[in-house]
Amino acid sequence: MADIFGIAPGVGFARFAGRTIILDIRADRYWQLGEAAGRVLSAVANGSIPRTGDGALDQLLALGLVVRGPERRNRVRHGGAGPIAARGALEESGREKEPIPAMLQIEAAARLFSARAALKRRPLRDVLCRLAVRRARTRPRRPARDLAALARQFDAARRLLPFAPVCLPDSLALLHVAIWHGHAPRLVFGVEAFPFAAHCWVQQGTLVLNDALDHARRFTPIFVL
């Protein structure tokens, strides 16, 4: 019986000309491998048996990025999957007309402090696992237009805080605020290959919530939580 392979939990990838970039949430690191690794990962993600004689599969198995057995198959959305960003909440009309509720200012500050502290105290995989569990328990109960307005209000409140913008804690803070208010957007990690750069943002469907649309679209999604 042929082996069944799966991409290890917490691993995402994106393919580029001549290289494959891999994000391993468990180790909180990126890998850069060749085209052969991308072909193998694409085959595994599609449920096919990878056919390769160049050692790429053995390398990915040795690194723990691919595993044997259907029970270990990773359900994460990999690079290129999911809705393509087409709109930006921060660029939509009405931003200047929306006051910042006092409680949201307090909540934004508290969530940002909490996100920064969590990333210092705990491994990234633990932080994201807790977020995923909380998100999975959330049943969206408010329309998307309310989420766009909330994102703009959060951004305005965020700008009042004495911290330089950092995409990961800022996105985690917005996600927790959105979940509290009855929404369930996704956290998107993206990469550029030439030169290498990494970024993350919050997205609901095709709507980018906390980044300029043109900036977010520069990055290829590699992991969507």
Phi and psi in degrees as a GROMACS rama.xvg file:
@    title "Ramachandran Plot"
@    xaxis  label "Phi"
@    yaxis  label "Psi"
@TYPE xy
-68.2945  145.779  ALA-2
-64.6848  146.139  ASP-3
-108.27  131.02  ILE-4
-114.389  153.334  PHE-5
-141.432  154.211  GLY-6
-77.1933  133.408  ILE-7
-60.4103  144.68  ALA-8
-55.0906  138.468  PRO-9
83.2227  11.4528  GLY-10
-116.009  131.566  VAL-11
-130.302  160.977  GLY-12
-147.585  158.5  PHE-13
-141.937  139.013  ALA-14
-103.023  139.034  ARG-15
-133.428  169.781  PHE-16
-62.6138  115.414  ALA-17
84.8132  -4.06144  GLY-18
-155.782  160.961  ARG-19
-128.037  128.871  THR-20
-105.861  132.473  ILE-21
-123.316  134.407  ILE-22
-108.083  124.159  LEU-23
-111.786  100.003  ASP-24
-61.3789  -35.3395  ILE-25
-59.9841  -39.4312  ARG-26
-97.7383  -3.77925  ALA-27
53.0345  53.7618  ASP-28
-151.768  159.98  ARG-29
-106.767  145.977  TYR-30
-115.158  149.186  TRP-31
-124.123  115.226  GLN-32
-123.137  -179.456  LEU-33
-85.2029  -175.546  GLY-34
-63.6058  -35.7633  GLU-35
-60.2633  -37.9922  ALA-36
-63.005  -38.7214  ALA-37
-64.669  -39.4147  GLY-38
-63.3045  -41.9186  ARG-39
-65.6979  -46.3397  VAL-40
-63.5145  -38.7473  LEU-41
-63.816  -41.9924  SER-42
-62.8348  -45.1129  ALA-43
-64.2271  -42.3255  VAL-44
-62.7246  -30.8404  ALA-45
-87.788  2.02506  ASN-46
82.5333  13.1434  GLY-47
-92.9677  162.381  SER-48
-88.0639  117.887  ILE-49
-65.6239  133.952  PRO-50
-110.99  106.864  ARG-51
-152.091  140.816  THR-52
-116.746  12.037  GLY-53
-100.654  7.17445  ASP-54
84.5425  2.58289  GLY-55
-64.5233  -41.8036  ALA-56
-63.2052  -44.3658  LEU-57
-61.8525  -37.9208  ASP-58
-64.0985  -44.3007  GLN-59
-67.4765  -35.8982  LEU-60
-65.7063  -43.1919  LEU-61
-64.4444  -34.3172  ALA-62
-80.0323  -8.30826  LEU-63
78.5563  15.0521  GLY-64
-86.846  -24.459  LEU-65
-122.819  141.239  VAL-66
-128.443  160.223  VAL-67
-93.4342  142.547  ARG-68
110.414  130.351  GLY-69
-65.7117  -26.1172  PRO-70
-69.6685  -15.812  GLU-71
-98.5516  4.73272  ARG-72
-62.8521  133.492  ARG-73
-83.8497  130.994  ASN-74
-98.4836  8.35888  ARG-75
-67.9216  151.86  VAL-76
-79.9117  124.955  ARG-77
-93.3421  177.422  HIS-78
-49.9166  132.586  GLY-79
88.1615  -12.9167  GLY-80
-88.5652  159.033  ALA-81
88.1557  171.429  GLY-82
-63.3009  139.158  PRO-83
-83.0522  133.941  ILE-84
-59.4225  129.573  ALA-85
-131.591  -14.9687  ALA-86
-140.822  156.221  ARG-87
-125.741  120.669  GLY-88
-62.0429  -34.8655  ALA-89
-71.869  -15.6821  LEU-90
-102.965  -2.45842  GLU-91
-77.4089  156.978  GLU-92
-66.8161  155.655  SER-93
100.73  -5.84226  GLY-94
-59.5578  -42.2128  ARG-95
-73.1932  -15.9086  GLU-96
-92.5825  -7.17621  LYS-97
-96.5449  111.234  GLU-98
-69.3803  157.048  PRO-99
-94.3816  113.745  ILE-100
-59.7571  141.298  PRO-101
-58.4599  -40.0982  ALA-102
-66.3387  -32.435  MET-103
-69.4419  -34.609  LEU-104
-60.9452  -43.8406  GLN-105
-66.2261  -43.397  ILE-106
-64.2568  -43.0684  GLU-107
-60.5033  -44.2216  ALA-108
-63.2766  -44.6002  ALA-109
-64.5613  -43.0599  ALA-110
-67.7243  -36.0386  ARG-111
-69.0973  -43.7859  LEU-112
-57.5228  -44.8627  PHE-113
-64.3186  -42.8357  SER-114
-64.3689  -43.4104  ALA-115
-64.9647  -40.7104  ARG-116
-66.4414  -41.2557  ALA-117
-62.7712  -40.9421  ALA-118
-68.5732  -24.617  LEU-119
-81.4921  -33.6814  LYS-120
-90.2646  -31.0657  ARG-121
-125.356  154.258  ARG-122
-61.2672  151.488  PRO-123
-56.1947  -40.9591  LEU-124
-60.7821  -37.3368  ARG-125
-68.0479  -41.4411  ASP-126
-61.2271  -44.6354  VAL-127
-73.0472  -33.7184  LEU-128
-63.0338  -43.2703  CYS-129
-63.7554  -39.949  ARG-130
-64.97  -43.1721  LEU-131
-62.3945  -40.0875  ALA-132
-64.187  -44.9968  VAL-133
-64.2253  -41.6544  ARG-134
-64.8875  -40.992  ARG-135
-63.1253  -27.1721  ALA-136
-85.159  -5.18948  ARG-137
-92.0356  128.348  THR-138
-106.529  108.552  ARG-139
-51.382  129.779  PRO-140
-129.539  10.5385  ARG-141
-133.997  150.709  ARG-142
-68.0415  157.764  PRO-143
-61.2402  -32.4602  ALA-144
-63.1164  -31.0918  ARG-145
-67.4232  -35.3669  ASP-146
-67.6676  -39.9237  LEU-147
-62.0283  -42.974  ALA-148
-65.1374  -41.4102  ALA-149
-61.5964  -41.2153  LEU-150
-62.5169  -40.5751  ALA-151
-67.1098  -40.9268  ARG-152
-65.4357  -41.1975  GLN-153
-61.7267  -43.6436  PHE-154
-60.886  -42.62  ASP-155
-64.0499  -41.3879  ALA-156
-66.7344  -39.094  ALA-157
-60.9531  -37.1218  ARG-158
-67.0283  -18.6284  ARG-159
-83.2309  -10.7561  LEU-160
-88.7085  147.169  LEU-161
-85.0319  51.2965  PRO-162
-129.763  142.192  PHE-163
-68.6564  144.172  ALA-164
-62.9844  133.247  PRO-165
-134.757  123.256  VAL-166
-61.0283  -41.2989  CYS-167
-70.0918  -55.841  LEU-168
-62.5358  -35.4268  PRO-169
-62.9285  -42.0761  ASP-170
-68.6551  -40.2584  SER-171
-62.6243  -41.3243  LEU-172
-62.3666  -45.5693  ALA-173
-62.7802  -40.458  LEU-174
-60.1215  -44.9551  LEU-175
-66.5368  -37.577  HIS-176
-63.9772  -44.7946  VAL-177
-62.0924  -43.1895  ALA-178
-62.7643  -42.8116  ILE-179
-59.4247  -33.1586  TRP-180
-92.5954  13.3289  HIS-181
88.2828  26.9902  GLY-182
-121.873  163.226  HIS-183
-140.933  62.6777  ALA-184
-72.8708  177.147  PRO-185
-114.429  153.032  ARG-186
-95.903  124.582  LEU-187
-114.543  125.331  VAL-188
-98.7239  136.26  PHE-189
-134.663  159.968  GLY-190
-136.962  153.178  VAL-191
-112.057  147.819  GLU-192
-101.656  -30.0026  ALA-193
-130.446  91.4817  PHE-194
-78.7379  169.572  PRO-195
-66.4361  135.23  PHE-196
-153.042  148.428  ALA-197
-127.046  151.521  ALA-198
-156.647  163.729  HIS-199
-147.29  157.218  CYS-200
-157.169  173.027  TRP-201
-106.494  136.151  VAL-202
-140.991  141.214  GLN-203
-122.157  109.691  GLN-204
61.3841  -123.35  GLY-205
-95.5029  5.02842  THR-206
-96.5148  116.642  LEU-207
-80.3425  128.845  VAL-208
-97.9619  -29.8315  LEU-209
-135.856  32.4787  ASN-210
-153.85  157.352  ASP-211
-67.0144  137.37  ALA-212
-56.7259  -48.0264  LEU-213
-61.3994  -35.1875  ASP-214
-69.7888  -46.7022  HIS-215
-61.1217  -37.1806  ALA-216
-73.8023  -8.53349  ARG-217
-70.2056  -20.5552  ARG-218
-104.286  141.289  PHE-219
-87.7596  123.505  THR-220
-57.7992  135.246  PRO-221
-121.035  -23.1886  ILE-222
-156.521  124.858  PHE-223
-122.194  118.838  VAL-224
